[in-house]
Amino acid sequence: MNDWPAIEQAIAAATGRPFSITEHRAAFGGDINDAHVIADGERRFFVKTNTADQRAMFEAEAAGLAELRQATLLRVPAPVVVDAAGDTAFIVLEYIELARPTRESMARLGDGLAELHGIVAARHGWDRDNTLGPNPQHNTRHADWTEFWRENRLAVMLDALAPDYPDVARDGDRLLAVLPDLLAGHRPEASLLHGDLWGGNAGTDADGRPVIYDPAVYYGDRETDLALTELFGGFAPDFYQAYWGAWPASPGYREIRRPLYQLHHLLNHARLFGGGYAAQSRRVMGQLIAHV
């Protein structure tokens, strides 16, 4: 049971203005959290709630949104407050009314993502861990990209899947052994990444400005964001024309790194949804190993 008076008080304290809910409706918020839109007649907010033990997940989300707001061409909802009341944790965000994407807005999303990826750090990772969906995402800093991808992304997923899918773990061990060969000579900058950029986490506001939200932020190879955009349905051609026009792909992306980076999300989906994604992960691993 959500403690709405506590949420009202948290908003009032964070904004310095009284807030009392006069409108409340459920909103689409994915499979992990309950999502709500609340308003007082003047201001409107987007609220996500979960159990109290998920407060750290919301704190990491707020930090990730703040990190993404360095970009100027993309609109990112501002975090308002994260707190917990009773058995419920919550995050309150700026409410952004989404509109139907257009060819122009998708091109602007491509330009904006290229700008975001131009924000770089000295090492891959981030200063805090977060989540990919409900699963922990480890962001321990590494100077070497191959080491980061092996230890913080693939190995973590394979270890989690091993008890239920030993065949996936066995194939994964073979892949990890050849990972230095697959990524040989590839030394990307540590770009600021959305981290979970599929179609459900991007949109367009009423002014045609691209919006991104629900991130799993870290710094790493920019191509990981692009690979995910191509996995679950893909984005409009105008997006890719703008992005690759601003920042062309490096050799080896389509044949090697795109499926390698998509594999991380397939493994995560295997953890969440089961065997079909496990079988797809094994096929991708087999194809990657065959390249060596």
C-alpha positions as CSV (number, residue, x, y, z in Angstrom):
1,M,0.0,0.0,0.0
2,N,1.5,3.3,-1.1
3,D,1.7,6.0,1.5
4,W,0.5,8.9,-0.7
5,P,0.6,11.5,2.1
6,A,4.3,10.7,2.7
7,I,4.9,11.1,-1.1
8,E,3.1,14.4,-1.1
9,Q,5.3,15.6,1.8
10,A,8.5,14.4,0.1
11,I,7.6,16.3,-3.1
12,A,6.8,19.4,-1.0
13,A,10.1,19.2,0.9
14,A,12.1,18.6,-2.3
15,T,10.5,21.4,-4.3
16,G,9.8,23.9,-1.5
17,R,6.2,24.2,-2.4
18,P,3.1,22.5,-0.9
19,F,1.8,19.6,-2.9
20,S,-1.6,17.8,-2.5
21,I,-2.8,15.2,-4.9
22,T,-6.0,16.0,-6.8
23,E,-5.4,13.7,-9.8
24,H,-4.0,10.2,-9.8
25,R,-3.9,7.6,-12.5
26,A,-1.9,4.4,-13.1
27,A,0.6,4.6,-15.9
28,F,2.6,2.1,-17.9
29,G,5.9,1.5,-16.1
30,G,7.2,-1.8,-17.3
31,D,7.3,-5.1,-15.4
32,I,9.4,-4.1,-12.4
33,N,7.7,-1.1,-10.7
34,D,4.2,0.3,-10.3
35,A,3.9,3.6,-12.1
36,H,1.7,6.5,-11.4
37,V,1.0,10.0,-12.7
38,I,-0.1,12.5,-10.0
39,A,-1.0,16.2,-10.1
40,D,-2.2,18.9,-7.8
41,G,-3.9,21.0,-10.5
42,E,-0.8,23.0,-11.3
43,R,2.1,20.5,-11.3
44,R,2.3,16.9,-12.5
45,F,4.8,14.2,-11.6
46,F,5.7,10.7,-12.6
47,V,6.1,8.3,-9.7
48,K,7.5,4.8,-9.5
49,T,7.0,2.6,-6.4
50,N,8.4,-0.7,-5.3
51,T,9.1,-2.5,-2.0
52,A,11.2,-0.6,0.5
53,D,14.3,-2.8,-0.1
54,Q,14.4,-1.4,-3.7
55,R,15.3,2.1,-2.5
56,A,18.9,1.7,-3.7
57,M,17.7,0.9,-7.2
58,F,15.7,4.1,-7.3
59,E,18.7,6.1,-5.9
60,A,20.9,4.7,-8.7
61,E,18.3,5.5,-11.3
62,A,18.1,9.1,-10.0
63,A,21.9,9.4,-10.2
64,G,21.9,7.9,-13.7
65,L,19.3,10.4,-14.9
66,A,21.3,13.3,-13.4
67,E,24.4,11.9,-15.3
68,L,22.5,11.8,-18.6
69,R,21.3,15.4,-18.2
70,Q,24.8,16.5,-19.2
71,A,23.6,16.1,-22.8
72,T,22.0,19.1,-24.4
73,L,20.3,17.7,-27.4
74,L,18.3,15.0,-25.5
75,R,15.6,15.6,-22.9
76,V,16.0,13.5,-19.7
77,P,13.4,13.7,-16.9
78,A,14.7,15.4,-13.9
79,P,14.7,13.4,-10.7
80,V,12.8,15.2,-7.9
81,V,13.1,12.9,-4.9
82,V,13.8,9.4,-3.8
83,D,12.6,8.2,-0.4
84,A,10.8,5.4,1.4
85,A,7.7,5.3,3.6
86,G,6.7,2.2,5.5
87,D,7.2,-0.8,3.2
88,T,7.3,1.3,0.0
89,A,10.2,3.0,-1.8
90,F,9.5,5.6,-4.4
91,I,11.1,7.8,-7.0
92,V,9.4,11.0,-8.2
93,L,10.4,12.4,-11.6
94,E,9.5,15.3,-13.8
95,Y,6.5,14.4,-15.9
96,I,7.0,14.6,-19.6
97,E,4.0,14.2,-22.0
98,L,5.1,12.0,-24.8
99,A,3.9,12.4,-28.4
100,R,4.1,10.3,-31.5
101,P,7.7,10.1,-32.9
102,T,8.3,11.7,-36.3
103,R,11.1,11.2,-38.8
104,E,12.6,14.5,-37.6
105,S,12.5,13.5,-33.9
106,M,14.1,10.2,-34.6
107,A,16.9,11.9,-36.5
108,R,17.3,14.3,-33.5
109,L,17.5,11.2,-31.3
110,G,20.4,10.0,-33.4
111,D,22.2,13.3,-33.2
112,G,21.5,13.5,-29.5
113,L,22.9,10.0,-28.7
114,A,26.0,10.8,-30.7
115,E,26.4,13.9,-28.5
116,L,25.8,11.9,-25.3
117,H,28.5,9.4,-26.4
118,G,30.9,12.3,-26.8
119,I,30.9,12.7,-23.0
120,V,33.8,10.5,-21.9
121,A,35.5,9.3,-18.7
122,A,39.0,8.0,-18.0
123,R,37.9,4.4,-17.4
124,H,35.0,2.1,-18.2
125,G,32.3,1.7,-15.5
126,W,30.8,4.1,-13.1
127,D,31.2,5.2,-9.5
128,R,28.2,3.1,-8.4
129,D,26.4,-0.1,-9.3
130,N,22.9,-0.1,-10.6
131,T,20.4,-2.5,-12.2
132,L,19.5,-3.8,-15.6
133,G,15.8,-4.5,-15.2
134,P,15.7,-6.0,-11.7
135,N,19.1,-7.7,-12.0
136,P,22.2,-6.1,-10.4
137,Q,24.6,-4.4,-12.8
138,H,28.2,-4.2,-11.6
139,N,30.1,-1.1,-12.7
140,T,33.5,-1.6,-11.1
141,R,35.9,0.7,-13.1
142,H,38.4,-0.9,-15.5
143,A,41.0,0.8,-17.8
144,D,40.7,-2.1,-20.3
145,W,37.4,-2.5,-22.1
146,T,37.8,-6.2,-22.8
147,E,38.3,-6.9,-19.1
148,F,35.3,-4.8,-18.2
149,W,33.1,-6.6,-20.6
150,R,34.3,-10.0,-19.5
151,E,34.1,-9.4,-15.7
152,N,31.3,-7.0,-15.3
153,R,28.9,-8.1,-18.0
154,L,29.3,-11.5,-19.5
155,A,30.8,-13.5,-16.5
156,V,28.2,-12.1,-14.1
157,M,25.3,-13.2,-16.3
158,L,26.8,-16.6,-17.0
159,D,27.4,-17.3,-13.3
160,A,23.8,-16.4,-12.5
161,L,22.5,-18.7,-15.2
162,A,24.8,-21.6,-14.5
163,P,22.6,-23.4,-11.9
164,D,19.6,-23.6,-14.3
165,Y,21.3,-23.5,-17.7
166,P,24.7,-25.4,-17.4
167,D,24.9,-25.6,-21.2
168,V,24.8,-21.8,-21.4
169,A,27.5,-21.5,-18.8
170,R,29.7,-24.1,-20.6
171,D,29.4,-22.3,-24.0
172,G,30.0,-19.0,-22.1
173,D,33.3,-20.3,-20.7
174,R,34.4,-21.1,-24.3
175,L,33.4,-17.6,-25.4
176,L,35.2,-15.9,-22.5
177,A,38.3,-17.8,-23.5
178,V,38.3,-16.2,-27.0
179,L,37.0,-12.8,-26.0
180,P,40.5,-11.2,-26.3
181,D,40.6,-12.4,-29.9
182,L,37.2,-11.1,-30.7
183,L,38.0,-7.7,-29.3
184,A,41.6,-7.6,-30.4
185,G,42.7,-4.0,-31.3
186,H,39.3,-2.5,-30.2
187,R,40.0,0.1,-27.6
188,P,37.0,2.4,-27.4
189,E,36.7,5.5,-25.3
190,A,34.6,5.2,-22.2
191,S,31.5,7.0,-23.4
192,L,28.5,8.0,-21.3
193,L,25.9,5.3,-22.0
194,H,22.2,5.0,-21.5
195,G,22.8,1.3,-20.9
196,D,19.3,0.0,-21.7
197,L,18.3,1.8,-24.9
198,W,15.5,-0.1,-26.5
199,G,12.4,1.4,-28.0
200,G,10.5,1.4,-24.7
201,N,13.0,3.7,-23.1
202,A,13.0,6.5,-25.7
203,G,10.3,8.8,-26.9
204,T,9.5,12.3,-28.1
205,D,8.0,15.2,-26.2
206,A,5.3,17.5,-27.5
207,D,7.9,19.8,-29.1
208,G,9.5,17.0,-31.1
209,R,12.5,16.8,-28.8
210,P,13.8,13.3,-28.1
211,V,13.4,11.9,-24.6
212,I,15.3,9.1,-22.9
213,Y,14.5,7.5,-19.6
214,D,14.8,4.3,-17.5
215,P,18.6,4.1,-17.9
216,A,21.2,1.6,-16.7
217,V,24.0,4.2,-16.9
218,Y,27.7,3.5,-17.1
219,Y,30.7,4.6,-19.2
220,G,31.8,2.2,-21.9
221,D,31.9,1.4,-25.6
222,R,29.3,3.5,-27.4
223,E,28.5,0.6,-29.7
224,T,26.8,-1.2,-26.8
225,D,23.9,1.3,-26.9
226,L,23.7,1.0,-30.7
227,A,23.7,-2.8,-30.5
228,L,20.7,-2.8,-28.2
229,T,18.7,-0.4,-30.4
230,E,19.0,-3.1,-33.1
231,L,17.9,-6.0,-30.9
232,F,14.3,-5.7,-30.0
233,G,12.6,-4.3,-33.1
234,G,15.1,-1.6,-33.9
235,F,14.7,2.2,-34.3
236,A,13.5,4.1,-37.3
237,P,16.0,4.4,-40.2
238,D,16.3,8.2,-39.6
239,F,17.8,7.5,-36.2
240,Y,20.6,5.3,-37.6
241,Q,21.2,7.6,-40.6
242,A,21.7,10.6,-38.2
243,Y,23.9,8.7,-35.7
244,W,26.1,6.8,-38.1
245,G,26.4,10.0,-40.2
246,A,27.7,11.9,-37.2
247,W,29.9,9.0,-35.9
248,P,30.4,6.1,-38.3
249,A,30.8,2.5,-37.0
250,S,34.2,1.0,-36.6
251,P,35.2,-2.1,-38.6
252,G,34.0,-5.3,-37.0
253,Y,30.9,-3.8,-35.4
254,R,28.2,-5.6,-37.4
255,E,29.9,-9.0,-37.6
256,I,31.5,-9.2,-34.1
257,R,30.6,-6.6,-31.6
258,R,27.0,-6.0,-32.3
259,P,26.1,-9.7,-31.5
260,L,28.6,-9.7,-28.7
261,Y,27.0,-6.7,-27.0
262,Q,23.4,-7.9,-27.7
263,L,24.4,-11.2,-26.0
264,H,24.5,-9.4,-22.7
265,H,20.9,-8.5,-23.0
266,L,19.9,-11.9,-24.3
267,L,21.5,-13.4,-21.2
268,N,19.7,-11.0,-19.0
269,H,16.4,-11.9,-20.6
270,A,17.2,-15.6,-20.1
271,R,17.5,-14.8,-16.4
272,L,14.1,-13.0,-16.5
273,F,12.1,-15.0,-18.9
274,G,13.7,-18.4,-19.4
275,G,14.6,-20.9,-22.0
276,G,13.9,-19.3,-25.3
277,Y,16.4,-16.6,-24.6
278,A,18.9,-19.2,-23.3
279,A,18.7,-21.1,-26.6
280,Q,19.1,-17.8,-28.5
281,S,22.1,-16.9,-26.4
282,R,23.8,-20.3,-27.1
283,R,23.3,-19.7,-30.9
284,V,24.9,-16.3,-30.7
285,M,27.8,-17.6,-28.7
286,G,28.4,-20.4,-31.1
287,Q,28.4,-18.0,-34.0
288,L,30.9,-15.7,-32.2
289,I,33.2,-18.6,-31.3
290,A,33.2,-19.7,-35.0
291,H,34.7,-16.3,-35.9
292,V,38.0,-17.1,-34.1
